[in-house]
């Protein structure tokens, strides 16, 4: 196999030299086009994390759809599991992962840090997946009641952005009207029940879980303040550009996962729910908090830009940049997602 490849490369080189002598600069373009094809990979490393925003990808994984669809191309699928976006970014930066799903903050932060990533699709818009919660027996009934209170969130996250926006919508200031407490999302139930904070801002599936078990109640959500909660599908630029057909297949099978949401096999439902540490009976309720759009809308781009502005405001990024320069809609446009979902 290696000998054949070497001979092929030598033949291509000889052909390239011949064309250069007769056709001038036009051959450079053709050689450049061929380079991308020759760099195509026989493996795709997909990074996944347990967020309800990515339920369609879990459905695709449990059904083996991506593996099946890539058989014809001779591409092997490897799954890398992460708890959150930051370690996923490290994996993309090292080349251990080629494509992944993550929230808006890690997506724009990785690009700001100099990673050569592209936003290739939208996994989900999750405005309703972000919420402000107080304990179920709290006297706090609305966001305006939070003045002078302690509010917990993971600092620098989209939940932090939710607090900033929803307070401003209610004529309160995040810096002077509340005390912001840095917490991990997994500690939300504990800090509410112990009174360490008066309210928390978190995301799904934690919101539904805490409301369902009687721990908390909702006093505000993303739609109340214009927070869209964009969850992009992101890829290493080099991999995506050299393997557009692989990217096409993954996007199509993600859309297939979206289409399967309303009629899940019980076994698949249990496996997906287990991956999210969620009661299978709550899976549909959680999924209903998201719009699994796949296509990248102008509103998605605007909200990602807003996320950059927020991160600059709190000092997590040094300066603004234009996210639209890293949004590549061609991959979705070249995928036949209409075979699975309605395309707007």
C-alpha positions as CSV (number, residue, x, y, z in Angstrom):
1,X,0.0,0.0,0.0
2,X,2.8,2.4,0.9
3,X,4.7,1.6,-2.3
4,X,1.6,2.4,-4.4
5,X,1.1,5.7,-2.7
6,X,4.7,6.7,-3.2
7,X,4.5,5.8,-6.9
8,X,1.3,7.8,-7.2
9,X,2.9,10.8,-5.6
10,X,5.8,10.6,-8.0
11,X,3.5,10.4,-10.9
12,X,1.5,13.4,-9.7
13,X,4.8,15.3,-9.2
14,X,5.9,14.6,-12.7
15,X,2.6,15.6,-14.1
16,X,2.7,18.8,-12.1
17,X,6.1,19.7,-13.5
18,X,4.9,19.1,-17.0
19,X,1.9,21.3,-16.5
20,X,4.0,24.1,-15.0
21,X,6.2,24.2,-18.1
22,X,3.2,24.5,-20.4
23,X,0.4,26.3,-18.4
24,X,2.1,28.7,-16.1
25,X,0.3,29.7,-12.8
26,X,-3.0,27.8,-13.6
27,X,-1.3,24.5,-12.5
28,X,-0.7,25.9,-9.0
29,X,-4.4,26.2,-8.4
30,X,-5.0,22.7,-9.6
31,X,-2.1,21.3,-7.4
32,X,-3.6,23.2,-4.4
33,X,-7.0,21.7,-5.0
34,X,-5.5,18.2,-5.2
35,X,-3.5,18.8,-2.0
36,X,-6.8,19.0,0.0
37,X,-8.0,15.7,-1.5
38,X,-4.7,13.9,-0.8
39,X,-4.8,15.0,2.9
40,X,-8.2,13.4,3.5
41,X,-8.2,11.3,6.7
42,X,-9.3,7.7,7.2
43,X,-10.3,8.5,10.8
44,X,-12.6,11.2,12.3
45,X,-12.4,11.9,16.0
46,X,-15.7,13.3,17.3
47,X,-15.7,15.1,20.6
48,X,-19.0,14.9,22.6
49,X,-20.1,16.2,26.0
50,X,-23.1,15.5,28.2
51,X,-25.3,18.5,27.5
52,X,-28.9,18.2,26.4
53,X,-28.0,20.6,23.6
54,X,-26.4,17.7,21.9
55,X,-29.0,15.0,22.3
56,X,-29.3,14.4,18.5
57,X,-25.5,13.5,18.4
58,X,-26.0,11.0,21.2
59,X,-28.9,9.5,19.2
60,X,-26.7,9.2,16.1
61,X,-23.9,7.6,18.2
62,X,-26.2,5.1,19.9
63,X,-27.6,4.1,16.6
64,X,-24.3,3.8,14.8
65,X,-25.5,6.1,12.0
66,X,-22.3,8.0,11.4
67,X,-20.2,4.9,11.3
68,X,-22.6,3.3,8.9
69,X,-22.7,6.4,6.6
70,X,-18.9,6.7,6.5
71,X,-18.3,3.1,5.7
72,X,-18.4,3.8,2.0
73,X,-15.6,6.4,2.4
74,X,-13.5,4.0,4.5
75,X,-13.5,6.4,7.4
76,X,-13.4,5.1,11.0
77,X,-15.2,6.9,13.7
78,X,-13.6,7.5,17.1
79,X,-15.6,9.1,20.0
80,X,-13.9,11.3,22.6
81,X,-15.9,12.1,25.7
82,X,-15.5,15.3,27.7
83,X,-17.3,16.9,30.6
84,X,-17.2,20.4,29.2
85,X,-15.9,22.7,26.4
86,X,-12.5,23.7,27.7
87,X,-10.9,20.3,27.7
88,X,-12.6,19.6,24.4
89,X,-10.8,22.7,23.0
90,X,-7.5,21.3,24.2
91,X,-8.2,18.1,22.3
92,X,-9.1,20.1,19.1
93,X,-5.9,22.2,19.5
94,X,-3.7,19.1,19.8
95,X,-5.4,17.4,16.8
96,X,-6.8,14.6,19.0
97,X,-10.3,15.6,18.1
98,X,-11.4,16.9,14.7
99,X,-15.0,18.0,15.3
100,X,-17.0,18.7,18.4
101,X,-20.1,20.2,20.0
102,X,-19.9,22.9,22.6
103,X,-21.5,26.0,24.1
104,X,-20.9,29.6,22.8
105,X,-18.3,30.6,25.4
106,X,-15.8,27.9,24.8
107,X,-16.4,28.1,21.0
108,X,-15.6,31.8,20.7
109,X,-12.8,31.6,23.4
110,X,-10.9,29.0,21.4
111,X,-10.9,31.1,18.3
112,X,-9.8,34.2,20.4
113,X,-6.9,32.1,21.7
114,X,-5.7,31.5,18.2
115,X,-7.0,28.0,17.5
116,X,-7.7,27.4,13.8
117,X,-11.4,26.4,14.2
118,X,-14.4,26.9,12.1
119,X,-18.1,27.0,13.1
120,X,-19.7,24.6,10.7
121,X,-23.3,24.2,12.0
122,X,-25.6,25.0,14.9
123,X,-26.2,22.0,17.2
124,X,-29.0,23.9,19.0
125,X,-30.3,27.2,20.1
126,X,-31.2,26.9,23.8
127,X,-32.7,30.2,25.1
128,X,-35.1,28.3,27.4
129,X,-32.3,26.0,28.5
130,X,-30.7,28.7,30.6
131,X,-32.7,29.7,33.8
132,X,-32.5,31.6,37.0
133,X,-33.6,29.4,39.9
134,X,-34.4,29.9,43.6
135,X,-35.2,27.2,46.2
136,X,-38.7,25.9,45.9
137,X,-39.7,27.5,49.2
138,X,-38.0,30.8,48.6
139,X,-39.9,34.1,49.1
140,X,-38.2,35.4,45.9
141,X,-40.8,35.5,43.2
142,X,-39.1,37.5,40.4
143,X,-35.8,38.8,39.2
144,X,-36.5,42.2,40.8
145,X,-36.5,40.5,44.2
146,X,-32.8,39.7,43.7
147,X,-31.5,43.1,44.8
148,X,-29.1,42.7,47.6
149,X,-29.0,38.9,47.2
150,X,-26.3,36.4,46.5
151,X,-26.5,34.8,43.1
152,X,-24.4,31.8,42.1
153,X,-23.1,30.9,38.6
154,X,-20.0,29.6,36.9
155,X,-18.2,32.8,36.3
156,X,-17.4,33.4,32.6
157,X,-20.1,31.0,31.4
158,X,-23.3,31.7,29.5
159,X,-25.1,31.5,32.8
160,X,-23.0,34.4,34.0
161,X,-24.1,36.2,30.8
162,X,-27.7,35.4,31.6
163,X,-27.4,37.1,35.0
164,X,-25.9,40.2,33.5
165,X,-28.7,40.5,30.8
166,X,-31.7,39.5,32.9
167,X,-30.7,41.9,35.7
168,X,-30.2,44.8,33.3
169,X,-33.6,44.0,31.8
170,X,-35.0,44.5,35.3
171,X,-33.1,47.7,35.9
172,X,-30.5,46.0,38.2
173,X,-26.7,46.0,37.9
174,X,-24.7,42.8,38.3
175,X,-21.8,44.7,39.9
176,X,-23.7,46.8,42.5
177,X,-27.1,45.2,43.1
178,X,-26.2,41.6,43.8
179,X,-23.2,39.6,45.1
180,X,-22.0,37.2,42.4
181,X,-20.8,33.8,43.8
182,X,-18.7,31.5,41.6
183,X,-20.1,27.9,41.7
184,X,-19.9,24.8,39.7
185,X,-23.2,23.8,38.0
186,X,-23.2,20.5,39.8
187,X,-23.3,22.3,43.2
188,X,-26.5,24.3,42.4
189,X,-28.8,22.1,44.5
190,X,-26.4,22.2,47.5
191,X,-25.9,25.9,47.5
192,X,-29.6,26.6,47.2
193,X,-30.6,24.1,49.9
194,X,-28.0,25.3,52.4
195,X,-28.7,29.0,51.7
196,X,-25.2,29.7,50.6
197,X,-26.8,31.7,47.8
198,X,-30.3,33.0,47.2
199,X,-30.4,32.1,43.5
200,X,-28.5,30.3,40.8
201,X,-28.2,30.6,37.0
202,X,-27.6,27.2,35.4
203,X,-28.5,25.3,32.2
204,X,-30.1,22.0,31.1
205,X,-30.5,19.2,32.0
206,X,-29.8,20.6,35.5
207,X,-32.8,23.0,35.4
208,X,-35.4,20.3,34.6
209,X,-33.8,17.9,37.1
210,X,-33.9,20.4,40.0
211,X,-37.4,21.6,39.2
212,X,-38.7,18.0,38.8
213,X,-37.3,16.8,42.2
214,X,-38.8,19.8,44.0
215,X,-35.5,21.5,44.8
216,X,-36.0,24.7,42.9
217,X,-38.4,26.9,40.9
218,X,-37.7,29.1,37.9
219,X,-37.9,32.9,38.1
220,X,-36.4,33.8,34.8
221,X,-35.1,32.3,31.5
222,X,-33.0,33.2,28.5
223,X,-36.0,34.4,26.3
224,X,-36.8,37.0,29.0
225,X,-33.6,39.0,28.2
226,X,-32.8,38.1,24.6
227,X,-30.2,35.4,25.4
228,X,-30.3,32.8,22.5
229,X,-27.8,30.3,23.9
230,X,-26.1,29.2,20.7
231,X,-24.4,25.8,20.8
232,X,-22.2,25.4,17.7
233,X,-20.7,22.4,16.0
234,X,-17.1,23.3,15.6
235,X,-14.3,21.7,13.6
236,X,-10.6,22.1,13.1
237,X,-10.3,24.2,10.0
238,X,-7.6,21.9,8.5
239,X,-9.6,18.8,9.0
240,X,-12.8,20.3,7.7
241,X,-11.2,21.7,4.6
242,X,-9.5,18.5,3.8
243,X,-12.5,16.3,4.6
244,X,-15.7,18.1,3.5
245,X,-17.5,14.8,2.7
246,X,-16.9,13.5,6.2
247,X,-18.2,16.8,7.6
248,X,-21.3,16.6,5.3
249,X,-22.1,13.1,6.6
250,X,-21.8,14.1,10.2
251,X,-24.1,17.1,9.7
252,X,-26.6,15.0,7.9
253,X,-26.6,12.3,10.6
254,X,-27.0,15.0,13.2
255,X,-30.1,16.2,11.4
256,X,-31.3,12.6,11.4
257,X,-30.9,12.6,15.1
258,X,-33.1,15.7,15.3
259,X,-35.8,13.9,13.3
260,X,-35.7,10.9,15.6
261,X,-36.3,12.9,18.7
262,X,-40.1,12.4,18.6
263,X,-40.0,8.6,18.1
264,X,-37.1,7.3,20.1
265,X,-36.5,3.6,20.6
266,X,-36.8,2.9,24.3
267,X,-33.3,1.4,24.5
268,X,-31.8,4.4,22.8
269,X,-33.7,6.8,25.0
270,X,-32.4,5.1,28.1
271,X,-28.8,5.2,26.8
272,X,-29.0,8.9,25.9
273,X,-30.6,9.7,29.3
274,X,-28.0,7.7,31.1
275,X,-25.3,9.7,29.3
276,X,-26.9,12.9,30.6
277,X,-27.5,11.5,34.1
278,X,-31.2,12.1,33.5
279,X,-34.4,10.1,34.1
280,X,-35.5,8.8,30.7
281,X,-39.0,10.1,31.3
282,X,-37.5,13.7,31.5
283,X,-35.6,13.5,28.3
284,X,-38.5,14.8,26.1
285,X,-39.1,17.7,28.5
286,X,-35.4,18.7,28.4
287,X,-35.2,18.4,24.6
288,X,-38.2,20.7,24.3
289,X,-36.1,23.5,25.7
290,X,-34.0,23.5,22.5
291,X,-34.4,24.3,18.9
292,X,-32.1,21.9,17.1
293,X,-31.8,24.0,14.0
294,X,-28.6,22.6,12.4
295,X,-28.4,25.6,10.0
296,X,-26.5,28.7,11.1
297,X,-28.8,31.7,11.2
298,X,-28.0,35.4,11.3
299,X,-29.3,35.5,14.8
300,X,-26.8,32.8,15.8
301,X,-23.9,34.9,14.5
302,X,-25.2,38.0,16.2
303,X,-25.5,36.1,19.5
304,X,-22.1,34.6,19.2
305,X,-20.8,38.2,18.6
306,X,-22.7,39.3,21.7
307,X,-20.9,36.5,23.7
308,X,-17.6,37.9,22.6
309,X,-18.6,41.4,23.8
310,X,-19.7,39.9,27.2
311,X,-16.4,38.1,27.6
312,X,-14.4,41.3,26.8
313,X,-16.6,43.2,29.3
314,X,-15.8,40.8,32.2
315,X,-12.1,40.7,31.2
316,X,-12.0,37.1,30.0
317,X,-11.0,38.2,26.4
318,X,-8.6,41.0,25.6
319,X,-10.4,42.4,22.6
320,X,-13.3,41.9,20.2
321,X,-13.0,40.1,16.9
322,X,-15.5,39.3,14.1
323,X,-17.0,35.8,14.6
324,X,-18.5,35.9,11.1
325,X,-15.0,35.4,9.7
326,X,-15.0,32.0,11.3
327,X,-18.5,30.9,10.4
328,X,-18.6,28.6,7.4
329,X,-22.1,28.0,6.2
330,X,-21.0,26.1,3.1
331,X,-20.8,22.8,5.0
332,X,-24.5,22.9,6.0
333,X,-25.5,24.2,2.5
334,X,-23.8,21.2,0.9
335,X,-25.4,18.7,3.3
336,X,-28.9,17.3,2.5
337,X,-30.5,17.9,5.9
338,X,-33.9,18.5,4.2
339,X,-34.2,14.7,3.9
340,X,-34.6,14.7,7.7
341,X,-35.9,18.0,8.9
342,X,-37.7,21.0,7.6
343,X,-35.3,23.6,6.4
344,X,-36.2,27.3,6.9
